[in-house]
Amino acid sequence: MSTVLLWLFLCSAHVATADPLEASRTHAQTAGSLQYLGKFPQSIESYRQALALAEQGADRAWQVLLQGQLGGALLAAGQLDEAETVLRNGLADAQDLDDAGLQASLTNNLAHVLKARGDAAAALVRFREAVALAKRAGTPALLAKASLSAAGILLASGGDVGEAEALIGQAWEATSGLPPSRRKAWLMLGNAKHLQELASISSKNTEVLPVAAQRLQSAADLADTLGDGRTASHAYGSLGALYEQQGQYDEALSLTDTAVFMTQQVHASELRYRWEWQQGRILAAQGKALQALAAYRRAVVTLQSIRAEFTASNKTVAATLREDASPLFLALADLLLRQSEAEQARAQEQALLREARETVELLKTTELQDYFQDDCVAAVRSRIKELDATIVPGTAVLYPITLSDRVELLLSLPDGLKKYSVPVASKALVDEVHLFRQRLEKRTTRQYLKQARQLYEWLIRPLEQELASHRIDTLVVVPGPALRAVPIAALHDGTDFLIRRYAVAMTPSLRLTDPRPIRRENINLLLNGLTESVQGFPPLVHVSSELDAIKDLYGGKVYRDKSYQKAVVQQELANEEYSIVHFATHGQFSGKVRDSFILTHDGKIDMDDLEEYVGVSWFRKDNPVELLTLSACETAAGDDTAALGLASIAIKAGARSALASLWSINDQASSELVSEFYVQLQNPDVSKAQALKLAQVGFLDDLRYKHPSYWAPFLLIGNWL
């Protein structure tokens, strides 16, 4: 048992015999230690117990202090609504007591809640209030803390640099007079961090950075004296980052190595991956590619090992892990791709390319788990095969990896992986993609052609010879964030659209696709739709003909308008095995999964409902829902996170594939295209991707629907066979 855990055990044993006030103080000590260790649920519970015991006594100041501490713990756990309620109540009590110190503490925590909500202006007002109250109360630690927080907002928002510099100086003066403690060391670290931020936006770089280095060293020395390995690791790692920033790589690496060693001693994995990542950057800058690769790999393994723990228990750390995952994983992929170019042996080159792609796959899985906030991704991963092993002749898988200075195109063919490097910066690609999406939806212009041709030059032209030599007719795309929001089928080679040459499908991940052909025998359909205007949404008058046409082809049950109810859908999917589930109704995919839905006559089916209703089929032996069709859904242009939700709908629903649209189109056009897709799907020699291609090419040849805004938004997601 560790020293800290033993101390917590002894405290809990002591509480049983203590009087209420003493027991309250012991619970508060335990809560503080648990919060420091990142055990937020346990910390919050201990603070609640401490507050309940304190309320049995007459010490109102102690009660208010505990409200502030509980509010801080709730804030750290991401429970902002409850944190704000607790802190506002505590602040009112502190004002009744006319206790400036308590008011300063509660106001400072309340400012942090406002900052976490994204209201920087309101937070700055509160931080300034906390600074004034801390001065009045004569509480230097709180004065330093609030001053640094106010300075941080000013620096981040482009505010008054002079005021920020004065606040940092004020914070250092207040910190210097404090007795040695962990709090003092952390205030030193925060001070140095803000000095570095100041240096990055002012002309005082050469003056400020040496001061920041001195303060980091002072924090490291203090932490060493206190025997606080976690804080010392922060100090040495931050000092290493400062030297890295200045190009002093030998000193930076030595300090970073020390920081890594200290995290191993105190089991601080949430710090270790950051310093292992830093080792990788420094080694790469020194030209030591193999050592850099090893460091990056260690960082990724460490990060993956702790994500589940902190996602569940500590939302503050979990948010940091999410923010760090993308640049870390892409940095490793970048180095692997560069290293593959230096390899002469094909086997080693292929191994590096696969590892680079698998690293990006980890990132995609992380994004999906964070978006859906559940284990549906893990459930799918447990049941599927590696996609490369199932590529059939005529099919190629395109895996674009967008890096800061280029796009790497990985093309999976039956005979292995090919890599093509395109020198376009990620910002240029993203800007072109967003403009392409916006212009595609304008049915009266052909402005989209410029972007359609440019994206073709970047993403398809380099592959043309290889695709032709392998006689590829189906292209499966695994898009990155920006490319999810646009239809690859609408790219243009200067003569015609891509869809004329290839059937196109997309999947959010190689590892989350079940590549088996649709079972053509005994197809059983559940058809749902709205023709009436409900809940403020316009009528879809052509849905009746869409449902009738599909029923004439395949049979199945139809629920239309008033008979199309949430409970009916749930009951049908629970009691009968459907191979195709069709929704001809309004749907919307948002950047927040809780705001995404499919409309019913009496309400909305959200993504959790969809998983519950359709997902039960995933556990039926070899007979999940083969196809989920959403014929009138949409995502907002430029909303890459919303596009992630649409791209992953089949995974969430537990279906092998989905047919859905990126934006809402003419009701009649949508019904005709979807109906034609089902007509083509009757041919056992035609895959789902080819069926969609034939329907889209038919629209392309129809003068009424020739513009890609009519046919391009339809995507086949997941299994394309």
C-alpha angles and dihedrals in degrees: 000000000000121000092250094049091046089052090050090051092051090048092052090050090050093051093067093066101034128102115254096264094045091044090050091053091048092051089050091052090050091048092052092051092047090050090051089053091051093249093136102163090052091043092052091049091051091050090050090052091047091051093047090052092045091054088063089068137058099245099112093171090060090049092052091047089054091050088057092048093047090049090051092051092048089050092051089050091053095247093135101164095053091040091055092048093050093046096047091050091048092048091054089052091048090052090051088054091046088226108156093189094055090043090052093050095047093043090051092052091045089053089055090053090053090048091051088053089056096251098128095165094056090043091054091053090053094046090053089051089051091051092053093046092048090052090050092048095045094233106147097183092055091042089056093046096049092043091054092047092052091047090050093056092047092051094046095047099044092251130151105324091192092056090047091052091049091050092051090051091048090050092051092050090051092045095050092063095053121105117250110286143132089259091057091050091051092049088053090052092049091049093053091047092055091046088057090050089049091051091052094058102033138059092247096087096125092045099044105041096061088052090050090051091051092051092049090051090049090052090049092049092049093048090050090051090050092047089237104149096178094055091041090054089053091051097047092043092049090048089051089052090053092052089046089054089054094048095248092135102168093055090041093053094047092052092045091051088054090050091051092049091052093051089054090053094052097033093241100156091161086067099034097067090055093055093042087053089049090051088054094051093048094047091048090051088053090053094248096134100169093048090046090052091052091051093048091049091052090050093052092048091049093048093049091049094058104036096089093048097051097036087062100040112022119038094182093058090038090057090052091049090052092049092048097045097074100050092039096050093043091049090055091046090049092053092046092051092049091048091051089062090060094052118103096185111081093213092057092044091052091048092054092047091050091048091050091051092045089052090056088045089059088054092050091050090049091051092050094048091049092047096049095032092212144082098264090111093054090049092055094045090056093061107042140077133236105277094220090064092059104045108132127206112280093032129098129181116219116204113184116195113196114210129177095262104024148005118246115206114204112193119196114206131168089264097049144278126324125193128210123182119210117192099224122125117238092241092054091050094048093048091050092047094051092048090048091054093047094049095044091065092057102093096188098060141053094214089121091071094081092057093038090058095042093051090047090054091051101040109026112018094072089056100046098099094047093046091050095047090053092044092235116188100164124055118194111195125201099195129200122228100289097040093055090075098058134063110245088199089072096059111119130216094201092267106048145348123281091243090067089066105030140032105232131209132166134209128186092223141011090226096049100058125096102209103201126124119256113263104247097190121087096002108189119197133200107198121194129175151153126222096165130077109256134168092005095305119126121252121266100214096178095056091090092060090045093053093043093049093051092045090051089055101043110006117225137138122304126206113184133179111320093015090054100088132154092242092050092053091048093049095047094050092046095050105036137043108239121184095194126033114191127193116188096183144095116293135173134199117202136186086253115061092216089062094053117098151151114232122238128182092258102031144319134302106220125199094267090051090049091052090049096047102039099023094071088075091063089073094051109104109266092330113093122145103293098200135017113194124197107180102181108032126123146188129209117261111255094015101122093176092054088050088054088058092051093044090053099043094109091053093049093046094046093238124135092233143356136210111209142146130242092216138013115263138183109314093229094047092049092051093047095048095047091046090052090050089058091047091055092044090064089074106090090209092059121083122216090256091051091047090055091046092053091050092048094046088050089057091045088057093047112089090214094057104025094117110093091231086079102047108016101071093068111100131186105216126196121349110035100181 
